Amino acid sequence: MNDFEKILIKISNETGISKKKAIVYYELFYNSYIQAQDMIRKSLLEEDKTYLLKTLHQLRGSAANLRLESISGMISLMEKDVKELNFIKCKENFDASINIINEIKKQMDEYKDCNNEKSVDC
Amino acid sequence: MKKVLIVEDDFISGNMLKEMVESLGHKVIDIVPNAEKALILVKNTEPDLVFMDINLSGEMNGLYLTELLSGYYNIYVVFVTIHAAPKTIAYAKRFGSGYIIKPFTLSDIETTLNQLPDKKLMVQYEKNKDVMHIKVDNSILFINYIDIIFIESQAHYMIIHTKDKEYTVRNSLKNILSLDENDIFVQVHRSFVVNQEYIEELINENYSYYIKLKHCDVKIPVSNKNIQKVKNIKIK
């Protein structure tokens, strides 16, 4: 069982939302995080504190509800960086968060493949 | 079954909450991302409970929207927040509502909905269509609509002019008009709303229109796009 599957079981138990529907939310979150990437990087360069805090806060809310603790923890650090005007550190944490979310996506795709094909290896 | 409105600008959190509320057998009227849409829906649908995100899209945040709603409507507001900051807790206590923290669970939602008292027991803010409730500092003023002569907008504030007094409050003309169920007021200019009962005369001076009001020496400008609307008013 990979980490994503553990998260999936947790969200399903705590919210009553089906795993199938939860996966839809994870895909939405992944897409919105990746889509927000360009604007976040641009705002980091421009040191746009207002935009960054607003966007990060919203992403953290989604991540927390999706039980993506590693991501919400990382976003929390980024919010702290922005408040301290440490945009370089924030960029480093953002890059790290992208790596984490890509790993989650990889695990999610593996889970989906397993469950779609009902492979004996799964 | 309770009628629930969700005010949340985070699509995922809003929809998760909706699914959870519906799975408990309650009705979700809608999910709206900002205060302006929330005000219209509250007016039209009168929900039993509003789940309110604090950081909203638009100019008005969830805390201020709650202050505004509590002055007009007989509903409960439960804040949805990612951390229980002292300010949030203070607001929740002050307005008699609670809060849930992200990540929320089905059990959190169920407890919140089950603890909702019967509406009949609530007497704190009985809705009265003839009275405007205005929050000023730590109190709520009750002003009869018929006593308001006109309302003037200045940036994020409004000045409410009555026969005896002026009140400066943080609100917008758009919100006031959305709450005016008896259609007492008419917007005559971007910055002015007047009580139709007090219109005495429409004056044309040098190709500009003004309204002269009863009990008041101020001339209210009428913008071109509102002239016909004013002309159609039956002056009493």
Interface residues (C-beta under 8 A of the other chain):
Chain A: E14 T15 G16 I17 K21 Y25 L28 F29 S32 K54 H57 Q58 R60 G61 S62 A64 N65 L66 R67
Chain B: D9 D10 F11 I12 S13 N15 M16 E19 M20 S23 D53 N55 I82 K102 P103 F104 T105 L106 S107
